Amino acid sequence: MAAKALDYFSSAETLMMIGAVWRRQLRTKSNLLKSLYSFHYVLFPVYCGSMALSLAAEIPNLVKNDPTAAMETLARTIATCVVVGKILMCRTTRSEELYATALKQRKVISESPDPDVRRIYLSQDRFWRKIMWMLVGPVIFGWVQLCELGIEQSYRFHIAHPQPNDSAVGLPDKPLLCHFWYPFDKNKYHLWVITEQCFRVLAISVGLCSAGVFINSLMVFMKVQLKILQHLFRHFDRYSDVKSGRYGDGKISSLRSLCIKHQQLIAHVEEFKDAVKNIILLEYTSSSIMLAGAIFQIVSGDKILFTMMFIVFMYIQLMIFAWNADEIVSESLGLGDALYESKWYEQSKSTKVLVLIMMMRCQKPLVLTIGRFWPMTLEAAISRLKIGYSYASVMTNH
């Protein structure tokens, strides 16, 4: 079971490598594959960034002719910039070290001689499987829907206008997936443009999934560590080791070692918070603007079904972030309850004093923040929808 879980997390690493988030060396002796991956690692964010530039360059042309399309393109430009920003932020040395450390600790936990520790680990592995499907599934489904919609519109246009599209004839422009700027006639090379746009949107979708999997993997693993620490707190008398009790009492020695583990976990959470605070701030700030653009599209009656799906999918991702952050808060507070549920009343006076001190420390929860400003909670995620609706109302009234 442990090996199966580790293989699964390896598949998560594969997704992150495809999205150029994880710079881990390939497990291959082929220098050609290593060179190709190094090239992909450098080229991928550049390719995604070119999509943002193409979208932004087309906005001035749309403002005069189609304000709704201009608003839609602006929202997609922001979304693309957010994805590129998240990819680059996840590739920092600190973020990669955090993930590499988590991989080593996962292996230690999965090979623990304690069956209860392994059970906790595997139960969270099943939870992570569901989280990953919720992160990846909607994004890929949205990409398929967007491509299908663009291809269907192109096919209908071809049926309605079988003759070549020429400016002299005065036919409308052929439909595209997105309003990109190209330095050539998009109608003349329509098939190539549609194909290239499908690949561009796929790249952005993969990058979005990779960054989400990277951050949420670390958050879920912190929850795993907190649950295991709760178990150890609850049964600290079972893990006492009189032989190694340098303090004269094996149970005090066990408590002190657990206290050190708690301090190390606090430091790990603080380091993680420092590493991803800007990513979370970017996610929450941009979500309000993108939600506003999507709501504005619905009010305007343009692509209502697809836009509603976009709102749902984006909000699911935002809620997953907030849910995992809330879980870290509740599990960190649960450490004090776990100590209270232990057999502290059967211990010596010095052991009881140490339990009391540890319980007092556990009253301070481990909180992730949005930048340096607000705690990342479910309430904060819900407020994004309200703010987005307020922005859309202002834009609609003007």
Secondary structure, 3 states (H helix, E strand, C coil): CHHHHHHHHHHHHHHHHHCCCCCCCCCCCCHHHHHHHHHHHHHHHHHHHHHHHHHHHHHHHHHHHCHHHHHHHHHHHHHHHHHHHHHHHHCCHHHHHHHHHHHHHHHHHHCCCCHHHHHHHHHHHHHHHHHHHHHHHHHHHHHHHHHHHHHHHHHHHHHHCCCCCCCCCCCCCCCCCCCCCCCCCCCCCHHHHHHHHHHHHHHHHHHHHHHHHHHHHHHHHHHHHHHHHHHHHHCCCCCCCCCCCCCCCHHHHHHHHHHHHHHHHHHHHHHHHHHHHHHHHHHHHHHHHHHHHHHHHHHHCCCHHHHHHHHHHHHHHHHHHHHHHHHHHHHHHHHHHHHHCCCHHHCCHHHHHHHHHHHHHCCCCCCCEECCCEECCHHHHHHHHHHHHHHHHHHHHC
